[in-house]
């Protein structure tokens, strides 16, 4: 089988690169999606943990407020009325208030504590020098305006950081009376976030990883199946290609998805050959020997036709019909015929062939119903090429006188079946 039929059978014989596309396109996109998903999941978890943490801070602030109010009710009332601890003086009640705050700070294990009124003035502070000052930070303003806790990170002189939690404290009518500023080491909340984030993100990440591994295995198996099917289809196409002409393959491919193959009238050069006394030879020899001889002599002709850019239209028993399209078709057909006759004469074939070559008009197209068609050439020119082949003796080439070169014998007029007028031919016997 020629490489031409193999190459021209389909536009691309490569299997669909599912596995390669999966690795190059899907996996990076999936990893990107998983990364964004995990980041959003982590961010959401962080927000949830912060909300829970702030809610706990809210409860701690309310607990501190209740404890201080119970320990020093009068001083607490003055504090809620807007008087700072310094303004309360050195009264026993003020001392009880200060001691109550100090005890709660120690019990809650807080580094510091501040108490603000709604005008952002410091009513109480662990660091007494800050009492009476006004805080202008956005976090405190936001907490007073929204009645919701907020948290910011503050850098310390020693290079470490801590969280500042601004927590509103409500009275029995659920009105904001004051704002507590609680301090927590950064490591405390970060540890909580880390402990929550690891399982929150690790489990989905593991599931996504398992999914992509499973998909990779599935796609790999699918690619193996695609490769096997493509290989089987390619082998079948190559076998089918050996049964049809290259012109038929080109016409089928040009038809596209519609399936309609266009017929056309055209001028071409027809090559027709036939083995002399093949019937007698086949009657005298075993079938295996006959088939082997037929295959070998056909191979010589097919190779020569294709070597000179011709196309074998069909094989009819021991006969070959080929076409040579184009203006130089006669020269290529005659050259191929010469090569064939010389090679057969120099080989050990038990029979020789006769060749007829004619240039004329034919109709090229698909003949037959949709379920079983034959792409071939029909017309009077086909019949004439067959008649010229019948006139040729063993090892001889018979052509139209118009296309013969000087190596051919002089023209002669012959009568062929199906023609009223004689035609002019020339003969060539090489060996």
KAJO-V648868 format. One record per pair of residues at least 6 apart in sequence whose C-alpha atoms are under 7 Angstrom apart, sorted by the first residue. I is the first residue (numbers start at 1). J is the second residue. Records with the same first field share a line. If there is no record, write none. Layout:
BEGIN
I = J, J
END
This chain:
BEGIN
1 = 242
5 = 241, 246
6 = 238
9 = 249
13 = 234
15 = 226, 227, 230
18 = 223
19 = 219, 220, 223
38 = 201
41 = 201
42 = 197, 201
45 = 197
46 = 193
49 = 193
54 = 149
57 = 167
58 = 167
61 = 167, 169, 180
62 = 169
64 = 104
68 = 76, 97, 100, 101
69 = 76
71 = 96, 100
72 = 93, 96, 97
74 = 93
75 = 93, 94, 97
76 = 97
79 = 123
80 = 177
82 = 117
83 = 123
84 = 123, 124, 131, 132
85 = 94, 123, 124
88 = 94
105 = 113
110 = 183, 184
111 = 183, 184
112 = 126, 182, 183
113 = 125, 126, 181, 182, 183
114 = 122, 124, 125, 126, 180, 181, 182
115 = 122, 123, 124, 125, 178, 179, 180, 181
116 = 122, 123, 178, 179, 180
117 = 123, 178, 179
118 = 144, 178
120 = 134, 135
121 = 132, 133, 134, 135
122 = 130, 131, 132, 133, 134
123 = 131, 132
124 = 131
125 = 131
139 = 150
140 = 166
143 = 149, 150, 166, 168
147 = 168, 176
148 = 168
149 = 166, 167, 168
150 = 165, 166, 167
151 = 163, 164, 165, 166
152 = 163, 164, 165
153 = 161, 162, 163, 164
154 = 161, 162, 163, 164
155 = 161, 162
161 = 185, 186
162 = 183, 184, 185, 186
163 = 183, 184, 185, 186
164 = 181, 182, 183, 184
165 = 181, 182, 183
166 = 179, 180, 181, 182
167 = 179, 180, 181
168 = 176, 178, 179, 180
169 = 176, 177, 178, 179
170 = 176, 177
171 = 177
245 = 311, 312, 313
246 = 311
247 = 311
248 = 375
251 = 261
252 = 261
255 = 261
261 = 365, 366
262 = 365
263 = 363, 364, 365, 366
264 = 363, 364, 365
265 = 361, 362, 363, 364
266 = 361, 362, 363
267 = 360, 361, 362
268 = 323, 324, 325, 326, 359, 360, 361
269 = 323, 324, 325, 329, 330, 358, 359, 360
270 = 322, 323, 324, 357, 358, 359, 382, 385
271 = 321, 322, 323, 333, 356, 357, 358, 385
272 = 320, 321, 322, 355, 356, 357, 385, 386, 389
273 = 319, 320, 321, 353, 354, 355, 356, 389
274 = 318, 319, 320, 353, 354, 355, 389
275 = 318, 319, 351, 352, 353, 354
276 = 351, 352, 353, 354, 394
282 = 290
294 = 318
300 = 340
301 = 340
302 = 312
304 = 336, 339, 340
305 = 311, 336
308 = 332, 336
310 = 322, 323, 324
311 = 322, 323, 324
312 = 321, 322, 323
313 = 321, 322, 323, 376
314 = 320, 321, 322
315 = 321
324 = 333
330 = 403
341 = 395
344 = 352
352 = 394, 395
353 = 394, 395
354 = 389, 392, 393, 394, 395, 396, 397
355 = 389, 392, 396, 397, 398
356 = 385, 386, 388, 389, 392, 397, 398, 399
357 = 385, 388, 398, 399, 400
358 = 381, 384, 385, 399, 400
360 = 381
361 = 381
362 = 377, 378, 379, 381
363 = 377, 378, 379
364 = 376, 377, 378
365 = 375, 376, 377
366 = 373, 374, 375, 376
367 = 373, 374, 375
368 = 374
387 = 416
388 = 398, 399
389 = 398
392 = 398
395 = 429
396 = 427, 428, 429
397 = 427, 428, 429
398 = 425, 426, 427, 428
399 = 425, 426, 427
400 = 424, 425, 426
401 = 411, 424, 425, 426
404 = 426
408 = 426, 427, 428
409 = 426, 427, 428
410 = 426
411 = 424, 425, 426
412 = 424, 425, 426
413 = 422, 423, 424, 425
414 = 422, 423, 424
415 = 421, 422, 423
416 = 422
END
